[in-house]
Amino acid sequence: MRIGISTLSTAEQNIWSAGITQNALFLAKLLRSIPFVCDVVLLDVGSEDNLGPQVNLGWFGTRMLKLPDAADQVDVIIEMAGAIDTQWLDLQRARGKKVVWHCVGQPYAGLVEGTLFRETGFFLRTERHDAIWLLPKDEVFIPMLRTLHRCEVEVVPYIWDPIFLQQRIDEVGKLGLHFGYRSRAEVADSSVGWNLAIFEPNISPIKSGLISMLVVDAVCRKEPDAVQQLQVLNTLHLVDHPTLLFLANSLDVVRQHKTIFTGRHDIAGFVSHHRVDAIVAHQWQNDQNYAYLDALYGGYPLIHNSPWLKHAGYYYPDFEIQQGAAQLRNAMTSHDENLDGYAERSAHYLESVALTCEPNVMVYAELLRNLCADKPEWLES
């Protein structure tokens, strides 16, 4: 079997600008380990001939092709990190190729936000795919997708690898910076407040930093000295927005001149440079995020509301801000005493999403077998 996965190359591309590109590369690596998969290529629908200087395609066992060059080199087409030309896709289906949409973004938000807030948008038309693969975080939307697209919708494993994070850790290390949590006694006067960061992208309600800001502020109201600084990333496009200004100016953590609103940065470079002590996060029906795994990999206290990560980090449910504040205080007072247990719980999750994790490989293999049951010649090792 030969598989193609769509990608989107852009000028001056950075692997940290979109998690979906990382996901496509991780998938290529995993699929290449299945015995009956003899080749995996990236079907690039972008403008460049590479995915940026950080990407070594050889490590992932793949190469990049433009659509005109790929027609006779793939049996299964996975539309994932770039929208494929409809006429080309229709032609391939007419030739007997199988087409899967691997949906990694939250499908309901994509549908609703595109309908309500944009004049134009991209929508996958009916009968475009033979199947849809969905991440566990979005399982609740299976009935919606089955109704819209009139094909089978299956849940696939969430996968991740630290290769890009470790690569970035090595880069900042050469600059004399350190990624990885260090005990407060090691790096600072214990009487000094914590440096906190919020990494939510703030381009959709499903991943916004507003609730995280309230969690931090709830701590500051009771213990003003507990927080030394709060960095709110991905907010430069909002700093003049009247609603954000009103919210920010109502918070003690802002009134005390402890908050910095800044732009987009990769997690390893930012926390290393700014010596961040902990990361505060919030999501809404989008509980699997690479940033959370990056934080756990570095041993940083992650205060979050992801049910999927309930047994790692410092979990608070839903929008329970006071419980989030209590967990932040818990991290401040007890994290240094429980580093081994914290690392052990984090490792359990990191191992479960590994590309080499046998259950993950087996699920993808079984889905491909079912998809191509009428093409037994593709399933020969």
Residue pairs with C-beta under 8 A, 6 or more apart in sequence:
1 36
1 37
1 38
1 75
1 76
1 368
1 372
1 378
1 379
2 37
2 38
2 39
2 40
2 41
2 73
2 74
2 75
2 76
3 31
3 37
3 39
3 40
3 41
3 74
3 75
3 76
3 77
3 78
4 40
4 41
4 42
4 43
4 65
4 70
4 73
4 74
4 76
4 77
4 78
5 24
5 27
5 28
5 31
5 40
5 41
5 42
5 43
5 62
5 78
5 80
5 81
5 102
6 24
6 42
6 43
6 44
6 45
6 77
6 78
6 79
6 80
6 81
6 82
6 83
6 84
7 21
7 24
7 42
7 43
7 44
7 45
7 46
7 51
7 64
7 80
7 81
7 82
8 21
8 44
8 45
8 46
8 81
8 82
9 44
9 46
9 47
9 48
9 49
9 50
9 51
9 64
10 46
10 47
10 48
11 47
11 48
12 52
13 21
13 48
13 50
13 51
13 52
14 52
14 54
14 266
15 21
15 22
15 51
15 52
15 54
15 55
15 164
16 164
16 168
16 266
16 267
17 264
18 81
19 104
19 289
19 290
20 80
20 81
20 104
20 105
21 51
21 81
22 160
22 164
22 290
23 80
23 81
23 104
23 159
24 42
24 80
24 81
25 42
25 51
25 55
25 60
25 62
26 60
26 159
26 160
26 161
26 355
27 78
27 80
27 102
27 159
28 40
28 42
28 60
28 61
28 62
29 59
29 60
29 61
29 62
29 161
29 355
30 159
30 355
30 360
30 361
30 364
31 37
31 40
31 364
31 368
32 40
32 60
32 61
32 62
33 355
33 356
33 361
34 361
34 364
34 365
34 368
35 365
35 381
36 365
36 368
36 378
36 379
36 380
36 381
37 368
39 73
40 61
40 62
41 62
41 63
41 64
41 65
41 70
41 73
41 74
42 51
42 57
42 62
42 63
42 64
42 65
43 65
43 66
43 67
43 70
43 74
43 77
43 82
43 84
44 64
44 65
44 66
44 82
45 67
45 82
45 83
45 84
45 85
46 82
49 64
50 64
51 57
51 64
54 164
54 167
57 63
57 64
59 163
65 73
67 84
67 85
67 88
71 88
71 91
71 92
74 92
74 97
75 97
75 98
75 372
75 375
75 378
76 97
76 98
76 99
76 100
76 368
76 371
76 372
76 378
77 84
77 89
77 92
77 97
77 98
77 99
77 100
78 99
78 100
78 101
78 102
78 133
79 89
79 99
79 100
79 101
79 102
79 124
79 129
80 101
80 102
80 104
83 122
86 125
86 128
89 99
89 128
92 99
93 99
93 130
96 375
98 130
98 131
98 371
98 372
98 375
99 128
99 129
99 130
100 129
100 130
100 131
100 132
100 133
100 371
101 124
101 128
101 129
101 131
101 132
101 133
101 149
102 132
102 133
102 156
103 132
103 133
103 134
103 135
103 138
103 145
104 135
106 137
106 138
106 141
106 204
106 206
106 285
106 286
107 134
107 138
107 141
107 144
107 145
108 138
108 141
108 144
108 285
109 204
109 205
109 206
109 285
109 286
111 123
111 144
113 204
114 121
114 122
114 123
115 121
124 149
126 148
126 149
126 150
127 149
127 150
127 151
128 149
129 149
129 151
130 151
130 371
131 151
131 152
131 153
131 154
131 367
131 371
132 145
132 149
132 151
132 152
132 153
132 154
133 153
133 154
133 155
133 156
133 367
134 141
134 142
134 145
134 153
134 154
134 155
134 156
135 155
135 156
135 158
135 288
136 155
136 157
136 158
136 288
136 308
137 158
137 285
137 286
137 287
137 288
137 308
138 285
139 155
140 285
142 153
142 155
145 153
146 152
146 153
154 367
156 363
156 364
156 367
157 353
157 357
157 359
157 360
157 363
157 364
158 288
158 353
159 353
159 354
159 355
159 360
160 290
160 293
160 350
160 353
160 354
161 354
161 355
162 297
162 350
165 267
165 268
165 294
165 297
168 179
168 266
168 268
168 269
169 179
169 180
169 268
169 272
171 269
172 178
172 179
172 268
172 269
172 272
172 273
173 179
177 269
177 272
177 273
178 272
179 268
179 271
179 272
179 298
180 298
180 299
180 300
181 277
181 298
181 299
181 300
181 301
181 335
181 339
183 336
183 339
184 190
184 277
184 336
185 336
187 275
188 275
191 225
192 228
193 225
193 226
193 227
193 228
193 229
193 258
194 226
194 227
194 228
194 277
194 278
194 332
195 228
195 229
195 231
195 274
195 275
195 276
195 277
195 278
196 216
196 227
196 229
196 230
196 231
196 276
196 277
196 278
196 279
196 280
196 328
197 230
197 231
197 232
197 233
197 270
197 271
197 274
197 276
197 278
197 279
197 280
198 209
198 212
198 213
198 216
198 230
198 231
198 232
198 233
198 279
198 280
198 281
199 209
199 233
199 234
199 267
199 279
199 281
199 291
200 207
200 208
200 209
200 212
200 233
200 234
200 281
200 282
200 283
201 207
201 234
201 264
202 208
202 209
202 234
202 235
202 237
202 238
203 234
205 284
206 283
206 284
206 285
206 286
207 282
207 283
207 284
207 286
207 289
208 282
208 284
209 232
209 233
209 234
209 235
209 282
210 247
210 282
211 282
211 305
211 319
211 321
211 324
212 280
212 281
212 282
212 303
212 324
213 230
213 232
213 247
213 248
213 251
213 253
213 259
214 251
214 321
215 280
215 282
215 303
215 316
215 321
215 324
215 325
215 328
216 227
216 230
216 253
216 280
216 325
216 328
217 251
217 252
217 253
217 254
218 321
218 322
218 324
218 325
219 226
219 227
219 325
219 328
219 329
220 226
220 227
220 251
220 252
220 253
220 256
220 258
221 252
222 325
223 329
224 252
224 256
226 329
226 332
227 253
227 258
228 258
229 258
229 259
229 260
229 274
230 253
230 258
230 259
230 260
231 259
231 260
231 262
231 270
231 274
231 276
232 259
232 260
232 261
232 262
233 262
233 263
233 264
233 265
233 270
234 263
234 264
235 244
235 261
235 262
235 263
236 261
236 262
236 263
238 244
238 261
239 245
239 261
248 254
248 259
248 261
249 255
251 259
253 259
267 279
267 291
267 294
267 295
268 294
268 298
270 276
271 279
271 298
271 300
276 300
277 300
277 301
278 300
278 301
278 302
278 303
278 328
278 331
278 332
278 335
279 291
279 295
279 300
279 301
279 302
279 303
280 303
280 304
280 324
280 328
281 289
281 291
281 292
281 302
281 303
281 304
281 305
281 306
282 304
282 305
282 319
282 324
283 289
283 304
283 305
283 306
287 305
287 306
287 307
287 308
287 309
288 306
288 308
289 306
292 302
292 304
292 306
292 309
292 313
293 349
293 350
293 353
295 302
295 313
296 302
296 309
296 312
296 313
296 346
296 349
296 350
297 346
297 350
299 339
299 342
299 343
299 346
301 313
301 314
301 331
301 335
301 342
302 309
302 312
302 313
302 314
303 313
303 314
303 316
303 324
303 327
303 328
303 331
304 313
304 314
304 315
304 316
305 315
305 316
305 317
305 318
305 319
305 320
305 324
306 313
306 315
307 315
307 317
309 315
309 349
311 345
311 348
312 345
312 346
312 348
312 349
313 346
314 327
314 328
314 330
314 331
315 327
316 323
316 324
316 326
316 327
317 323
335 342
351 357
353 360
354 360
368 379
369 379
372 378
372 379
